[in-house]
Each structure stands twice: as C-alpha cells, then as structure tokens.
Amino acid sequence: MKLSPLFIASGLGMIIVGFLFIIYWRTKTKVNYLPFLSGALVWIVSVALKFAWAIPINKRLLNLLLSVLGNSFGNLIFWIYVGLLTGIFECGITYLFIKYSKMRKYNYNQAVSFGIGFGSVEAILLGVVSLYSVLVAILRPDLLPGNVLQAMRPQNLLVIPAPIVERLFTIVMHTFSSVLIFCSIKNKVFSLFWLSFVYKTVIDAIAAWGNLSFNINILSHLWIIELIVIIYGVTGFYGIKRIKSRY
C-alpha cells in the first residue's frame, strides 16, 4: 500500500499557517521583523534546552515511575512532568530572555509579534519535517524502516487536516503565553507569569497523555485531542485581546 500524495498537504499546510500569521500581523501593524525573529530564536533555545534535558532522562524516568507506582499513577505523574518541562523551559527561558534584554520594552504589537514568531517557527519546522517524511515515503519508501512506513500509512484522509488545525491554534497559544510573560514583566505582576506557566503546562500534559496513552492512531481519538487544542486556542485568542487593556 502506497502513501497517498494528498498527505503532502499536512506539511505544506503547517508551513503556510506559520508564514500566514507573520504576514498577517506584520501587514496589520507594520511591526518590523526583529520581534518575530526574536521569538523564533527564543523558541529554538528553549526547545533545544528542553530536548537536552529530556533525551537522557525521560525514558528512564518513565520506566522508574511505572515500576514504582504502577501503570495508571506512573503514567499520570509522567504526563504532568512532561507538561512541567514545557512550562519550565518554554515559559522560564522566555521570561529570562525578555526580562534581561531590550525586549522588555516591547509594546503590545511587538509582544504579539514575538509570540507569533515563537509559534510560527515551530509550525514551519514541523511542516518541513512532515513534508520531507511524506516525500521520502512516496518516492523512496525503501529508505524507511518497515514500522515507520506502516505508521505513516493511515487509512483515512481526515488525518490530513489535523496537524494544520493543531498548528493554527497552537500558534495562538504560544502568542497568548508570550504576551502574558511580557505583561507580567512590564507591570511587575508575577501572577501573570504563573498563568502562562500553568496554561502551557496543562496543554502539554494533555498532549503527552494523547501521544503516550490515548492511542491517537485511532481517528476519533486524534480529533478529540484536536478539539481540546481548538478550545484551548480559542481561550488564548480571547486572552490576547483581553490582556491588551492591561498591557
């Protein structure tokens, strides 16, 4: 069974969504590219540090938790831990970059630009990886291990829009989280940082549960997770608008 070329749309869609956010906000506000690039740089640093921590530790920690606490409670603690990694590295590193640089002087539009850059670079890079993987699976399937190739051959085309939808609303989440951190620093209201921290921790804990325990290879399960992402993203969208008055 060959992978349908239609699955190229997933990667392309993620890339397009990433660029469209930047184009839309820059056209609307005339903000220069520096805040977008700053957000992208902070994402690269924070995610690199998170992976540097997670790669040698996560698997060992999961095995330890399962052996000591059993499957149910061990998995629950691990999902929370994965969410906390995002809060610590993505929110914590972002806070440090903003507080101890000229970025702390950004106005509201620049802060939103930073958040868009932070989320868009993730969408673009994930889209590139997805696009490359699908092209290899279509053009040179012999280069991929059999289990990887099998995992890339879903039966239902309704899988295709899922990562596009996810990136669309995830960029909004990153933007809301970033603006909360900017507002926290500018107004010296540290509770706004903790709101950002909890906001990201919860959604990544849910993502860990979906990937590790909810079997998102089942189409209905996948779209349940995406529905949660949509609701979370809509909350972030209204949060971005409401925080403007406090900024």
N, C-alpha and C positions, 0 to 999 in steps of 0.2 A: 504494500500500500504506500503510495507516494503522498507526500505532504502537499496540500493544495497551495498553489501560488497566492491564493487570497490571504494567506496568513502573513504575507509581506505587509499587509495593511496595518497590522498591530504595531510593528516597529516604526513604520512611516508615520502613523498617527501620533505616536508618542513624541517623535521628533517635531512634528508640525505643531502640536499643542505647546511644547516648550518654547518654540520660537514665536508663536502667535501671542502668548502672554507678554513677551518682551516687546514685540512690535506694537501691540495694542496700547500698553501702558506708556511707552515712550511717545507714541503719536498723541495720546491724550494729554500728557503732562509736560512734554518737551524735556524731560529729565535726560541728562547725558548718560553715556554707557557705564560710567565708573561705578555707580551703586549696583548695577546688575552684575558687573564683573566682580565687585567686592563680595556680593552674596555667593556667587559661584565659587570663588576662592575659599570662602569660609566653609562652604559645603564640602569641598574637596579635602580640606584639612581635617574637619570634624569626622567625616566618614572614614578617612584613612586611619585616623587615630582609633576610631571605633573598631575597625577591622583588625588593626594591630593588636588590640586587646582581645577581641572575640575569637580570632582564629586559633590561638593556642589554648584558650580557656573554655570556650562554650561547650564543646563536645564532652570534655572531661567533667565539667560541672554538671551537665545534664545526666551523665551516667552516674555520678555521685548522688545527685538528688533522687534519681529513680531507685537506686539501690538502698538508700537510707529511708526515703519517705514513701516509696511505692509509686506506681504509675500516676494515679489521679492527683495526689497532692504534690508529687515531684514535678509533674508537668506544669501544674498551676504556678508553682514558685518559679519555674524556668520561664514561663511566659511573662510574668511580672518582671523578672530580671532582664529579659530582652528589651522590654519596654523602657526600663530604667536606663539601660545603656544608651538608648536614643535621647532620653531626657538629659543624661549626664553629658554626653559628648556633643550632641547637636545643639541643645539649648545652652549648656555650660560653656562650650567653646565659643559659641556665638556671643554670649554675654561678655566674655573676656575680650574678644576682638573689638566689640563695639565700645565697651567702657574705656579701654586703654588705647583708643585710636581716634582720629578725627571723625570717624563715623558717628560718634556720639552726638555730633552737631547736625546730623541729617534732619531735614524737615520730614513731614509726613509722606509726601510723594516719593522722596528718596528712600525712606524706610520701606515703603511698599515695594519700590524697585529692588532693594536689597533682597527682600523676601521672595520676589518673583525670580530673581537671579539664582537664589539658593535652591528653589524648587525646580526651575526650568533646566538647570544643568543636569540635575538628576534624571528628569524626564528624557532629555536629549541623549544622555549617555546610555540609559536603559534601552531607549529606542534603537540606538546604533547596535548594541549587543544583540537585541532581539532580531533586528533586520539581518545582521551578519549570520546569526544562527540559522534562521529560516532559509537564507540563500544557500548556505552550506548544505542544509538538509535536502534542499531541492536539487542543487546542481552536483554536489559531491557527497551523497549520503554514506559512501564507503569510508569517509574520513571520521565519521562519528561512531562511538560505541553503540552497540545494539540497544542497550537500555535507555540511552539518551535519545536515540532516534525514535524509539517506541513512545517515550514520554512526550515527544513533540508531535505526535500524530493523533490529536483529539478528533473525535468523530463529528462534533457539532460546530458549525461555523459561528454560533453565538458566543464562542470563546473569543473570537477576534476583537470585538469592541471592548472587552473587559479591561485590558491594560490601558487603553486610551482613556476610558472613563476614569479609571483609577488615578492616572497621572493628572487629568484635568482637575480633579478635586483635591489631590494631594498637593499640587502647587498652591492652591488656595490655603490649605492647612499650613504649609510652610510659611506662607506670607503672613497669616494671622499670628503664628507663633513668633515670627521675627518682629513684627510691629509691636507685639506685647513687650518684647525684650527692650526694644528702643524706648517705648513709653515708660517702662519701668525705670530705666536709667535716667531719662530726661527729667522725670517727675519725682525721682527718688521714692518710688512706690514698689518695694521689693516683692509685694504680693503678686504683682503682675508678672514678674519673672516666674514665680511658682505656678501661676496659672498656665503659662506657656509650657513649663516643665511637665505638669500633670496632663495637659492637653496632648502633648506628643507621646508621653509615656503610655497613656491609655490606648491610643490608636495603634502603637507599635506592639503592645502586648496582645491586642486583638489580632493583629497581623501574624504574630508568632503562633498564636493559637490556630489561626486559619491554615497556616502553612504546615504546621507540625502535627496537628491533631484533628482538624476538621475535614481533611481529605478534599481539598479544593479541586482535585481532578474530576470530582462529580460536579456537573454543570450547575445544578441548583445550589450546591454549597458555595461554589465560586461566586455566584451572583448574590447570595446572602451577604458574603463578605463585602462585595462591591456596594451593596445597598447601605451597609454600615458606613463605608467610606463616603458615599454620597451624602448621607445625613450629617456626618462629621464635617465634610467640606462645606455644606450649606451653613452650618453653625459658624464655621470660620469666616465665611463670606459676610454674614451679618455682623460678626465680631469686628472685622476690619472696618466696616462702616461706622460702627458704634464707637470704636476706640478713637476715631478721628477727633471727636469733640474733646477728648481728654488729652490729646497729644499736644 
